[in-house]
Amino acid sequence: MIPAELDETIVHTLLDGAIQEDVGLGDLTSQAVIPKGMIFDGVMVAREDMVCAGLSLAELVFKKFSRDVAWEALVLDGDKFCAGTELARVIGPAVELLSAERTAINLLQHLSGIATLTRAYVDAIKGTEAILLDTRKTIPGYRELAKYATRVGGATNHRMRLDDGVLIKDNHIAVAGGVVEAIQLAKNAGLRDVEVECDTLDQVEEAVSAGADSILLDNMSAGMMAEAVQFIDGRLPTEASGDINLSTIRAAAEAGVTYISVGRLTHSAKAINIGLDWRASP
């Protein structure tokens, strides 16, 4: 039920916390107005065009409320489809299903929004050799799932955590005393695959000379990125970053960079409108 590449402990902890946040001591309304023992069936429906992500997690939310829930997925994570498409059918005890509804839909809307936006960025650089990366700009606690959604949308994950790679940024450079000094300190600490953020072409030259393993071109114009790529001449991978959007990403890709990282994939994705249409079982 949980996608194999996700950490089950993180998923269960997140979902249990979300359910507790929403339900509290119980769904007062459903318990009062829904006859005991009533069985409803419902269909989750896309209200707009989308790429699906997190469908099996929505299933898990419902099944945390009742073992008597029957679930039938009608699409797969990664599928792209039009408004009006039925995503899944769920049948079970009405009180439990109605109590689970908001948490399940919130999760599916959020993750599908990330996957949908990510697919738009992937499509925007189609035909180039650039690889789309996500960032650590995620809602606290949701990184495991948010980065799963970007993978579903077609991106490659950048660092999951600060212990997952070395990236010397502007503040590191400022505190260390310069690009060369920061790289030397990182290398002396035994760190490998050292990536360095550069704002200027002079910093790019310094970083390459000092032994950086990859270069992040931060907030550069497409023209400046092309100059940096030409200077590096394939010696190191390059990453474009900094306020890149759907209008500018193609130019960054055509500048010849290896990677393009986009924070918007996770910090600005719009939740997809998904409904749950309930139908009483015959």
FILO-682075 format. One line per field, with one value per residue: chain; residue number from 1; x, y, z of N, C-alpha, C in turn. Coordinates in nm, 3 decimals, decimal comma. Example, Ala and Ser with C-alpha at 12.3 -4.5 7.8 and 13.67 -1.06 7.14 Angstrom:
BEGIN
c = c(A|A)
k = c(1|2)
n_c1 = c(1,319|1,285)
n_c2 = c(-0,569|-0,225)
n_c3 = c(0,780|0,708)
ca_c1 = c(1,230|1,367)
ca_c2 = c(-0,450|-0,106)
ca_c3 = c(0,780|0,714)
c_c1 = c(1,320|1,290)
c_c2 = c(-0,330|0,003)
c_c3 = c(0,780|0,787)
END
This chain:
BEGIN
c = c(A|A|A|A|A|A|A|A|A|A|A|A|A|A|A|A|A|A|A|A|A|A|A|A|A|A|A|A|A|A|A|A|A|A|A|A|A|A|A|A|A|A|A|A|A|A|A|A|A|A|A|A|A|A|A|A|A|A|A|A|A|A|A|A|A|A|A|A|A|A|A|A|A|A|A|A|A|A|A|A|A|A|A|A|A|A|A|A|A|A|A|A|A|A|A|A|A|A|A|A|A|A|A|A|A|A|A|A|A|A|A|A|A|A|A|A|A|A|A|A|A|A|A|A|A|A|A|A|A|A|A|A|A|A|A|A|A|A|A|A|A|A|A|A|A|A|A|A|A|A|A|A|A|A|A|A|A|A|A|A|A|A|A|A|A|A|A|A|A|A|A|A|A|A|A|A|A|A|A|A|A|A|A|A|A|A|A|A|A|A|A|A|A|A|A|A|A|A|A|A|A|A|A|A|A|A|A|A|A|A|A|A|A|A|A|A|A|A|A|A|A|A|A|A|A|A|A|A|A|A|A|A|A|A|A|A|A|A|A|A|A|A|A|A|A|A|A|A|A|A|A|A|A|A|A|A|A|A|A|A|A|A|A|A|A|A|A|A|A|A|A|A|A|A|A|A|A|A|A|A|A|A)
k = c(1|2|3|4|5|6|7|8|9|10|11|12|13|14|15|16|17|18|19|20|21|22|23|24|25|26|27|28|29|30|31|32|33|34|35|36|37|38|39|40|41|42|43|44|45|46|47|48|49|50|51|52|53|54|55|56|57|58|59|60|61|62|63|64|65|66|67|68|69|70|71|72|73|74|75|76|77|78|79|80|81|82|83|84|85|86|87|88|89|90|91|92|93|94|95|96|97|98|99|100|101|102|103|104|105|106|107|108|109|110|111|112|113|114|115|116|117|118|119|120|121|122|123|124|125|126|127|128|129|130|131|132|133|134|135|136|137|138|139|140|141|142|143|144|145|146|147|148|149|150|151|152|153|154|155|156|157|158|159|160|161|162|163|164|165|166|167|168|169|170|171|172|173|174|175|176|177|178|179|180|181|182|183|184|185|186|187|188|189|190|191|192|193|194|195|196|197|198|199|200|201|202|203|204|205|206|207|208|209|210|211|212|213|214|215|216|217|218|219|220|221|222|223|224|225|226|227|228|229|230|231|232|233|234|235|236|237|238|239|240|241|242|243|244|245|246|247|248|249|250|251|252|253|254|255|256|257|258|259|260|261|262|263|264|265|266|267|268|269|270|271|272|273|274|275|276|277|278|279|280|281|282)
n_c1 = c(0,082|0,190|0,407|0,706|0,948|0,921|0,966|0,829|0,785|0,802|0,586|0,359|0,374|0,335|0,078|-0,079|-0,053|-0,174|-0,436|-0,512|-0,493|-0,706|-0,937|-0,949|-1,120|-1,324|-1,563|-1,805|-2,031|-2,081|-2,123|-2,357|-2,553|-2,547|-2,690|-2,632|-2,429|-2,471|-2,379|-2,179|-2,092|-1,828|-1,681|-1,370|-1,293|-1,133|-1,130|-1,008|-0,758|-0,479|-0,185|-0,155|-0,065|0,007|-0,212|-0,234|-0,171|-0,386|-0,572|-0,467|-0,519|-0,803|-0,828|-0,712|-0,913|-1,107|-1,120|-1,293|-1,308|-1,336|-1,134|-1,074|-0,843|-0,847|-0,676|-0,322|-0,043|0,138|0,002|-0,145|-0,427|-0,758|-0,991|-1,271|-1,213|-1,239|-1,080|-1,059|-1,250|-1,426|-1,558|-1,745|-1,801|-2,010|-1,980|-1,711|-1,582|-1,661|-1,543|-1,276|-1,247|-1,157|-0,883|-0,771|-0,828|-0,704|-0,434|-0,399|-0,465|-0,262|-0,018|-0,065|-0,083|0,183|0,305|0,176|0,257|0,530|0,545|0,477|0,703|0,896|0,803|0,850|1,124|1,170|1,344|1,586|1,903|1,901|1,843|1,577|1,566|1,445|1,414|1,505|1,297|1,039|0,720|0,750|0,798|0,672|0,852|0,944|0,719|0,663|0,888|0,864|0,641|0,746|0,918|0,735|0,623|0,830|1,078|1,415|1,541|1,706|1,918|1,797|1,827|2,036|2,250|2,289|2,449|2,692|2,683|2,808|2,708|2,619|2,627|2,793|3,029|3,071|3,114|3,333|3,526|3,569|3,543|3,749|3,861|3,643|3,602|3,846|3,832|3,615|3,717|3,937|3,803|3,741|3,530|3,348|3,246|3,182|2,976|2,950|2,804|2,779|2,778|2,884|3,089|3,357|3,363|3,298|3,529|3,715|3,612|3,633|3,912|3,988|3,911|3,644|3,369|3,131|2,927|2,703|2,506|2,396|2,112|2,177|2,175|2,053|2,242|2,477|2,495|2,547|2,802|2,944|2,913|3,049|3,308|3,362|3,349|3,269|3,413|3,308|2,992|2,707|2,469|2,174|2,008|1,777|1,513|1,386|1,139|0,843|0,854|1,119|1,274|1,332|1,524|1,734|1,789|1,870|2,104|2,288|2,333|2,379|2,196|1,882|1,751|1,448|1,269|1,001|0,854|0,784|0,735|0,547|0,344|0,015|-0,266|-0,445|-0,779|-0,986|-1,258|-1,486|-1,735|-2,024|-2,223|-2,504|-2,497|-2,673)
n_c2 = c(-0,121|0,129|0,317|0,160|0,301|0,483|0,580|0,385|0,429|0,709|0,780|0,664|0,799|1,065|1,052|0,960|1,175|1,376|1,283|1,288|1,560|1,653|1,511|1,489|1,414|1,285|1,266|1,474|1,558|1,361|1,136|1,209|1,250|1,047|0,737|0,455|0,193|0,244|0,207|0,358|0,428|0,575|0,795|0,915|1,206|1,385|1,732|1,902|1,919|1,702|1,548|1,250|1,184|1,007|0,841|0,584|0,647|0,798|0,593|0,447|0,623|0,609|0,340|0,335|0,418|0,222|-0,132|-0,240|-0,119|-0,105|-0,065|0,061|0,140|0,348|0,475|0,535|0,647|0,907|0,904|1,112|1,309|1,424|1,673|1,547|1,282|0,968|0,871|0,682|0,429|0,401|0,210|0,163|0,175|0,445|0,655|0,634|0,669|0,929|1,066|1,031|1,158|1,436|1,444|1,250|1,358|1,611|1,535|1,399|1,602|1,791|1,650|1,569|1,818|1,904|1,708|1,761|2,027|1,982|1,812|1,994|2,159|1,970|1,909|2,155|2,164|1,965|1,778|1,898|1,843|1,888|1,819|1,812|1,923|1,897|2,083|2,160|2,308|2,263|2,190|2,175|1,854|1,722|1,646|1,391|1,292|1,503|1,507|1,258|1,307|1,490|1,320|1,147|1,328|1,360|1,471|1,477|1,394|1,632|1,711|1,529|1,582|1,781|1,621|1,481|1,556|1,791|2,134|2,432|2,743|3,094|3,218|3,042|3,088|3,358|3,354|3,181|3,325|3,337|3,192|3,008|2,954|2,835|2,601|2,471|2,424|2,247|2,032|1,965|1,866|1,620|1,591|1,499|1,534|1,810|2,076|2,409|2,723|2,982|3,325|3,491|3,515|3,531|3,404|3,149|3,077|3,082|2,876|2,649|2,637|2,593|2,336|2,251|2,022|2,037|2,298|2,546|2,766|3,061|3,260|3,370|3,526|3,382|3,417|3,464|3,221|3,056|3,147|3,064|2,787|2,741|2,816|2,624|2,393|2,121|2,002|1,987|1,910|2,128|2,341|2,516|2,769|2,961|3,157|3,049|2,997|2,886|3,040|3,098|2,871|2,720|2,868|2,853|2,580|2,558|2,694|2,512|2,387|2,123|2,047|2,173|2,338|2,382|2,555|2,616|2,390|2,256|2,451|2,623|2,495|2,457|2,325|2,053|2,040|1,810|1,592|1,408|1,209|1,101|0,806|0,634|0,291|0,036)
n_c3 = c(0,000|0,085|-0,113|-0,225|-0,210|-0,008|0,335|0,572|0,846|0,872|0,707|0,839|1,085|1,005|0,884|1,098|1,273|1,120|1,104|1,375|1,421|1,266|1,345|1,623|1,918|1,793|1,519|1,550|1,402|1,198|1,358|1,479|1,278|1,087|1,027|1,237|1,122|0,855|0,517|0,283|-0,057|-0,243|-0,486|-0,580|-0,751|-1,011|-1,028|-1,195|-1,459|-1,411|-1,257|-1,095|-0,755|-0,466|-0,424|-0,309|-0,050|0,031|0,033|0,249|0,460|0,478|0,549|0,794|0,952|0,941|0,913|0,742|0,499|0,152|-0,129|-0,451|-0,680|-0,960|-1,128|-1,171|-0,970|-1,117|-1,353|-1,601|-1,648|-1,746|-1,616|-1,438|-1,445|-1,284|-0,991|-0,783|-0,615|-0,314|-0,054|0,239|0,602|0,673|0,866|0,943|0,695|0,621|0,828|0,771|0,531|0,482|0,562|0,391|0,135|0,151|0,162|-0,084|-0,265|-0,216|-0,273|-0,536|-0,655|-0,640|-0,803|-1,046|-1,108|-1,123|-1,349|-1,546|-1,551|-1,627|-1,883|-2,000|-2,045|-2,217|-2,461|-2,424|-2,258|-1,992|-1,645|-1,421|-1,088|-0,748|-0,434|-0,088|0,000|0,146|0,305|0,652|0,788|0,581|0,387|0,295|0,161|-0,017|-0,182|-0,290|-0,448|-0,635|-0,771|-0,887|-1,062|-1,239|-1,176|-1,039|-0,721|-0,519|-0,244|0,037|0,304|0,525|0,579|0,353|0,148|0,021|0,008|-0,050|0,032|-0,014|0,242|0,383|0,243|0,300|0,581|0,598|0,467|0,198|-0,137|-0,205|0,046|0,179|0,028|0,070|0,347|0,356|0,208|0,368|0,581|0,499|0,326|0,033|-0,314|-0,337|-0,376|-0,497|-0,451|-0,679|-0,755|-0,942|-1,241|-1,178|-0,929|-1,014|-1,159|-0,949|-0,786|-0,948|-0,983|-0,721|-0,669|-0,658|-0,688|-0,821|-0,964|-0,861|-1,025|-0,937|-0,954|-1,204|-1,527|-1,836|-2,034|-1,886|-1,755|-1,974|-2,043|-1,817|-1,834|-2,071|-1,994|-1,795|-1,945|-1,954|-1,750|-1,495|-1,340|-1,371|-1,209|-1,242|-1,060|-0,860|-0,849|-1,075|-1,318|-1,499|-1,725|-1,763|-1,748|-1,976|-2,118|-1,937|-1,948|-2,213|-2,199|-2,138|-1,893|-1,649|-1,453|-1,325|-1,058|-0,883|-0,657|-0,648|-0,710|-0,479|-0,281|-0,385|-0,519|-0,634|-0,469|-0,603|-0,720|-0,590|-0,559|-0,347|-0,421|-0,286|-0,278|-0,189|-0,109|-0,293)
ca_c1 = c(0,000|0,282|0,509|0,823|1,060|0,893|0,994|0,699|0,773|0,771|0,451|0,259|0,379|0,274|-0,066|-0,144|-0,060|-0,273|-0,568|-0,538|-0,513|-0,835|-1,050|-0,957|-1,185|-1,425|-1,641|-1,934|-2,139|-2,111|-2,177|-2,492|-2,652|-2,539|-2,742|-2,532|-2,426|-2,491|-2,267|-2,177|-1,979|-1,790|-1,583|-1,283|-1,299|-1,051|-1,208|-0,927|-0,652|-0,382|-0,101|-0,189|0,041|-0,037|-0,341|-0,229|-0,167|-0,525|-0,631|-0,422|-0,594|-0,936|-0,817|-0,677|-1,038|-1,186|-1,071|-1,400|-1,308|-1,293|-1,075|-1,035|-0,776|-0,884|-0,562|-0,194|0,042|0,213|-0,090|-0,194|-0,561|-0,841|-1,096|-1,383|-1,166|-1,255|-0,949|-1,071|-1,379|-1,409|-1,685|-1,727|-1,888|-2,025|-1,924|-1,565|-1,538|-1,679|-1,445|-1,144|-1,251|-1,078|-0,741|-0,733|-0,831|-0,598|-0,307|-0,397|-0,463|-0,131|0,085|-0,096|-0,047|0,328|0,334|0,124|0,346|0,659|0,533|0,479|0,843|0,963|0,761|0,906|1,264|1,176|1,428|1,719|1,967|1,895|1,767|1,507|1,583|1,369|1,497|1,461|1,194|0,918|0,648|0,813|0,732|0,617|0,955|0,945|0,608|0,675|0,990|0,803|0,552|0,826|0,966|0,619|0,607|0,939|1,201|1,512|1,560|1,834|1,941|1,682|1,859|2,167|2,354|2,276|2,532|2,764|2,655|2,861|2,626|2,675|2,657|2,913|3,142|3,092|3,170|3,464|3,621|3,581|3,514|3,863|3,873|3,533|3,628|3,958|3,784|3,532|3,805|4,016|3,714|3,720|3,406|3,362|3,134|3,156|2,914|2,968|2,715|2,852|2,692|2,953|3,183|3,483|3,350|3,304|3,670|3,778|3,565|3,692|4,055|4,007|3,881|3,502|3,327|3,021|2,904|2,566|2,502|2,283|2,052|2,246|2,099|2,083|2,367|2,588|2,507|2,611|2,944|3,000|2,918|3,158|3,435|3,381|3,381|3,247|3,497|3,226|2,849|2,659|2,328|2,112|1,915|1,746|1,396|1,355|0,998|0,808|0,888|1,264|1,348|1,380|1,648|1,838|1,824|1,941|2,237|2,377|2,358|2,349|2,076|1,810|1,674|1,332|1,201|0,857|0,789|0,730|0,686|0,443|0,249|-0,126|-0,338|-0,539|-0,917|-1,034|-1,380|-1,529|-1,880|-2,078|-2,345|-2,549|-2,498|-2,809)
ca_c2 = c(0,000|0,242|0,300|0,093|0,391|0,570|0,530|0,353|0,493|0,850|0,790|0,638|0,908|1,183|1,032|0,954|1,312|1,451|1,236|1,339|1,704|1,682|1,442|1,511|1,306|1,219|1,346|1,496|1,571|1,232|1,046|1,251|1,252|0,929|0,619|0,355|0,079|0,285|0,187|0,448|0,416|0,705|0,799|1,032|1,259|1,503|1,848|1,974|1,837|1,676|1,428|1,193|1,140|0,982|0,773|0,474|0,706|0,829|0,464|0,413|0,705|0,550|0,209|0,358|0,440|0,099|-0,246|-0,283|-0,033|-0,162|0,042|0,025|0,249|0,349|0,533|0,511|0,763|0,940|0,920|1,247|1,295|1,545|1,694|1,456|1,144|0,903|0,827|0,562|0,405|0,356|0,165|0,122|0,238|0,586|0,745|0,629|0,726|1,073|1,118|1,025|1,225|1,557|1,414|1,178|1,448|1,711|1,473|1,371|1,731|1,853|1,575|1,576|1,952|1,903|1,625|1,829|2,138|1,924|1,764|2,111|2,199|1,867|1,929|2,281|2,146|1,845|1,793|1,940|1,740|1,932|1,736|1,892|1,886|1,968|2,144|2,133|2,407|2,183|2,210|2,092|1,727|1,661|1,634|1,255|1,280|1,605|1,465|1,147|1,366|1,545|1,207|1,105|1,427|1,347|1,536|1,400|1,455|1,688|1,663|1,506|1,643|1,844|1,517|1,405|1,615|1,913|2,250|2,555|2,853|3,228|3,246|2,966|3,158|3,482|3,323|3,118|3,423|3,336|3,066|2,918|2,913|2,744|2,473|2,408|2,375|2,130|1,922|1,926|1,789|1,489|1,587|1,478|1,583|1,945|2,170|2,546|2,822|3,097|3,433|3,564|3,435|3,527|3,298|3,022|3,050|3,050|2,746|2,544|2,632|2,545|2,194|2,218|1,905|2,084|2,441|2,595|2,900|3,117|3,387|3,422|3,531|3,270|3,448|3,443|3,076|3,000|3,178|2,976|2,651|2,741|2,819|2,495|2,307|1,979|1,949|1,968|1,933|2,259|2,347|2,648|2,785|3,099|3,223|2,994|2,967|2,823|3,130|3,113|2,745|2,671|2,939|2,797|2,449|2,576|2,747|2,397|2,337|1,981|2,037|2,295|2,316|2,472|2,549|2,629|2,259|2,216|2,559|2,705|2,414|2,475|2,201|2,017|2,026|1,672|1,574|1,273|1,206|0,988|0,745|0,527|0,159|-0,015)
ca_c3 = c(0,000|0,086|-0,216|-0,169|-0,186|0,105|0,469|0,633|0,978|0,849|0,652|0,944|1,183|0,944|0,866|1,231|1,325|1,042|1,145|1,509|1,406|1,205|1,408|1,767|1,992|1,710|1,425|1,616|1,305|1,136|1,460|1,515|1,169|1,001|1,096|1,270|1,031|0,717|0,425|0,167|-0,149|-0,294|-0,594|-0,583|-0,887|-1,042|-1,068|-1,294|-1,517|-1,305|-1,247|-0,964|-0,665|-0,329|-0,418|-0,212|0,083|0,062|0,070|0,383|0,555|0,497|0,616|0,934|1,024|0,945|0,837|0,652|0,381|0,024|-0,211|-0,587|-0,752|-1,101|-1,198|-1,104|-0,949|-1,237|-1,464|-1,628|-1,704|-1,752|-1,518|-1,451|-1,434|-1,154|-0,942|-0,700|-0,551|-0,176|0,005|0,378|0,702|0,637|0,967|0,934|0,569|0,627|0,923|0,707|0,401|0,467|0,569|0,269|0,020|0,168|0,127|-0,227|-0,337|-0,201|-0,345|-0,680|-0,699|-0,661|-0,921|-1,164|-1,139|-1,164|-1,486|-1,634|-1,565|-1,707|-2,022|-2,049|-2,086|-2,301|-2,578|-2,380|-2,174|-1,852|-1,551|-1,321|-0,948|-0,646|-0,330|0,048|0,033|0,164|0,431|0,755|0,817|0,459|0,283|0,237|0,067|-0,121|-0,277|-0,365|-0,550|-0,745|-0,851|-0,966|-1,168|-1,335|-1,131|-0,961|-0,589|-0,472|-0,107|0,124|0,433|0,526|0,584|0,229|0,045|0,058|-0,076|0,008|-0,015|0,003|0,382|0,418|0,182|0,375|0,713|0,581|0,418|0,053|-0,205|-0,193|0,186|0,213|-0,037|0,140|0,476|0,331|0,166|0,484|0,670|0,439|0,249|-0,111|-0,396|-0,284|-0,469|-0,451|-0,509|-0,733|-0,804|-1,049|-1,320|-1,103|-0,829|-1,087|-1,186|-0,820|-0,738|-1,032|-0,953|-0,584|-0,660|-0,642|-0,766|-0,906|-0,949|-0,866|-1,083|-0,862|-0,998|-1,321|-1,652|-1,925|-2,101|-1,794|-1,735|-2,092|-2,030|-1,713|-1,889|-2,170|-1,921|-1,727|-2,059|-1,926|-1,642|-1,376|-1,360|-1,332|-1,167|-1,243|-0,950|-0,826|-0,907|-1,207|-1,332|-1,626|-1,835|-1,776|-1,734|-2,105|-2,148|-1,851|-2,002|-2,339|-2,169|-2,132|-1,758|-1,627|-1,368|-1,290|-0,935|-0,876|-0,529|-0,666|-0,720|-0,349|-0,194|-0,447|-0,596|-0,598|-0,445|-0,708|-0,673|-0,598|-0,482|-0,311|-0,444|-0,210|-0,331|-0,100|-0,171|-0,310)
c_c1 = c(0,086|0,385|0,641|0,936|1,038|0,925|0,861|0,680|0,736|0,628|0,346|0,257|0,309|0,122|-0,139|-0,156|-0,164|-0,415|-0,605|-0,567|-0,654|-0,953|-1,063|-1,018|-1,294|-1,501|-1,782|-2,049|-2,179|-2,173|-2,321|-2,593|-2,649|-2,590|-2,632|-2,542|-2,447|-2,362|-2,283|-2,070|-1,953|-1,687|-1,503|-1,271|-1,208|-1,142|-1,133|-0,823|-0,540|-0,293|-0,121|-0,063|-0,019|-0,167|-0,341|-0,222|-0,307|-0,599|-0,594|-0,494|-0,731|-0,927|-0,767|-0,803|-1,121|-1,120|-1,172|-1,412|-1,259|-1,249|-1,039|-0,974|-0,809|-0,777|-0,437|-0,123|0,129|0,126|-0,132|-0,329|-0,640|-0,939|-1,212|-1,343|-1,188|-1,121|-0,956|-1,213|-1,353|-1,546|-1,657|-1,823|-1,891|-1,961|-1,773|-1,514|-1,551|-1,579|-1,305|-1,133|-1,154|-0,928|-0,694|-0,727|-0,723|-0,464|-0,296|-0,392|-0,325|-0,025|0,060|-0,066|0,102|0,364|0,290|0,214|0,481|0,654|0,535|0,621|0,923|0,930|0,827|1,051|1,281|1,259|1,566|1,777|1,962|1,804|1,706|1,528|1,484|1,465|1,446|1,353|1,058|0,849|0,711|0,730|0,684|0,724|0,955|0,837|0,619|0,777|0,948|0,718|0,631|0,882|0,854|0,600|0,718|1,069|1,292|1,532|1,700|1,851|1,810|1,701|1,997|2,280|2,361|2,361|2,592|2,731|2,700|2,785|2,688|2,711|2,777|3,038|3,175|3,160|3,311|3,569|3,643|3,555|3,626|3,874|3,765|3,556|3,742|3,915|3,699|3,618|3,889|3,935|3,683|3,594|3,435|3,238|3,089|3,100|2,925|2,874|2,797|2,754|2,752|3,045|3,319|3,478|3,355|3,450|3,743|3,740|3,626|3,839|4,081|3,965|3,736|3,466|3,206|2,992|2,756|2,571|2,377|2,240|2,128|2,149|2,136|2,215|2,488|2,608|2,578|2,761|3,012|3,015|3,032|3,294|3,464|3,410|3,374|3,330|3,417|3,079|2,809|2,510|2,281|2,011|1,887|1,633|1,366|1,208|0,970|0,843|1,038|1,340|1,403|1,513|1,762|1,884|1,907|2,078|2,338|2,408|2,319|2,216|2,011|1,726|1,567|1,261|1,050|0,785|0,721|0,678|0,573|0,342|0,108|-0,192|-0,438|-0,678|-0,966|-1,156|-1,405|-1,682|-1,938|-2,208|-2,383|-2,550|-2,641|-2,840)
c_c2 = c(0,126|0,220|0,254|0,189|0,487|0,502|0,509|0,421|0,640|0,866|0,770|0,750|1,032|1,167|1,027|1,094|1,395|1,412|1,292|1,489|1,735|1,628|1,473|1,391|1,236|1,318|1,363|1,495|1,436|1,136|1,080|1,229|1,130|0,807|0,516|0,237|0,115|0,265|0,283|0,399|0,552|0,692|0,928|1,077|1,380|1,616|1,935|1,879|1,820|1,559|1,376|1,155|1,122|0,906|0,660|0,526|0,750|0,702|0,428|0,495|0,645|0,420|0,221|0,380|0,312|-0,010|-0,291|-0,195|-0,112|-0,049|-0,012|0,146|0,237|0,413|0,497|0,643|0,783|0,955|1,067|1,234|1,424|1,553|1,600|1,310|1,091|0,841|0,695|0,550|0,348|0,325|0,121|0,192|0,390|0,680|0,750|0,694|0,878|1,138|1,125|1,116|1,342|1,529|1,346|1,272|1,556|1,657|1,454|1,500|1,794|1,782|1,578|1,714|1,963|1,826|1,694|1,945|2,086|1,878|1,882|2,161|2,098|1,885|2,053|2,266|2,020|1,873|1,848|1,827|1,776|1,841|1,826|1,835|1,960|2,028|2,101|2,233|2,338|2,222|2,121|1,967|1,653|1,631|1,497|1,242|1,381|1,563|1,339|1,203|1,428|1,433|1,156|1,199|1,426|1,415|1,433|1,471|1,511|1,637|1,643|1,581|1,708|1,743|1,436|1,463|1,746|2,023|2,375|2,673|2,987|3,260|3,166|3,039|3,284|3,456|3,267|3,215|3,423|3,199|2,966|2,865|2,812|2,606|2,400|2,350|2,248|2,009|1,872|1,845|1,650|1,477|1,573|1,528|1,720|2,033|2,311|2,639|2,943|3,199|3,505|3,469|3,428|3,417|3,160|2,983|3,011|2,909|2,632|2,527|2,572|2,400|2,160|2,101|1,934|2,229|2,472|2,739|2,969|3,252|3,452|3,431|3,412|3,293|3,423|3,294|3,011|3,027|3,087|2,833|2,640|2,739|2,683|2,384|2,158|1,921|1,914|1,979|2,071|2,251|2,491|2,655|2,933|3,160|3,177|2,956|2,909|2,910|3,134|2,981|2,695|2,738|2,886|2,662|2,463|2,641|2,634|2,342|2,190|1,964|2,175|2,265|2,425|2,454|2,553|2,494|2,221|2,331|2,640|2,626|2,435|2,338|2,177|1,997|1,883|1,659|1,428|1,272|1,079|0,939|0,629|0,395|0,108|-0,123)
c_c3 = c(0,000|-0,024|-0,157|-0,134|-0,071|0,237|0,542|0,767|0,964|0,800|0,760|1,048|1,131|0,934|1,000|1,291|1,252|1,081|1,282|1,504|1,358|1,285|1,556|1,837|1,912|1,624|1,480|1,517|1,247|1,236|1,495|1,403|1,077|1,079|1,120|1,173|0,886|0,635|0,307|0,070|-0,209|-0,404|-0,582|-0,727|-0,901|-1,088|-1,169|-1,350|-1,414|-1,336|-1,106|-0,886|-0,526|-0,317|-0,315|-0,069|0,126|0,103|0,215|0,489|0,584|0,578|0,759|1,019|1,036|0,860|0,732|0,528|0,260|-0,067|-0,348|-0,655|-0,900|-1,189|-1,119|-1,076|-1,073|-1,359|-1,477|-1,697|-1,688|-1,636|-1,545|-1,441|-1,294|-1,112|-0,865|-0,648|-0,412|-0,118|0,148|0,471|0,684|0,738|0,956|0,805|0,569|0,723|0,861|0,586|0,389|0,470|0,441|0,149|0,031|0,121|-0,024|-0,308|-0,332|-0,284|-0,496|-0,736|-0,727|-0,788|-1,050|-1,205|-1,188|-1,309|-1,585|-1,657|-1,648|-1,855|-2,083|-2,096|-2,171|-2,426|-2,547|-2,296|-2,026|-1,770|-1,444|-1,181|-0,860|-0,543|-0,193|0,093|0,039|0,294|0,536|0,786|0,694|0,353|0,216|0,130|-0,048|-0,226|-0,352|-0,479|-0,664|-0,832|-0,941|-1,085|-1,271|-1,297|-1,063|-0,828|-0,572|-0,329|-0,032|0,256|0,422|0,533|0,455|0,116|0,092|-0,042|-0,003|-0,053|0,023|0,148|0,432|0,367|0,261|0,509|0,701|0,531|0,269|-0,005|-0,184|-0,051|0,224|0,152|0,036|0,274|0,459|0,294|0,284|0,585|0,615|0,356|0,100|-0,183|-0,346|-0,395|-0,411|-0,526|-0,552|-0,790|-0,924|-1,125|-1,251|-0,998|-0,896|-1,112|-1,057|-0,775|-0,817|-0,997|-0,815|-0,565|-0,630|-0,732|-0,853|-0,871|-0,959|-0,914|-1,031|-0,917|-1,114|-1,438|-1,737|-1,998|-2,013|-1,766|-1,853|-2,090|-1,930|-1,765|-1,990|-2,101|-1,857|-1,829|-2,025|-1,815|-1,518|-1,414|-1,310|-1,298|-1,171|-1,131|-0,930|-0,905|-1,050|-1,211|-1,469|-1,746|-1,862|-1,782|-1,867|-2,143|-2,064|-1,905|-2,129|-2,321|-2,151|-1,995|-1,747|-1,555|-1,355|-1,166|-0,922|-0,743|-0,541|-0,671|-0,590|-0,265|-0,255|-0,530|-0,543|-0,576|-0,559|-0,648|-0,698|-0,508|-0,447|-0,318|-0,382|-0,274|-0,239|-0,175|-0,184|-0,207)
END
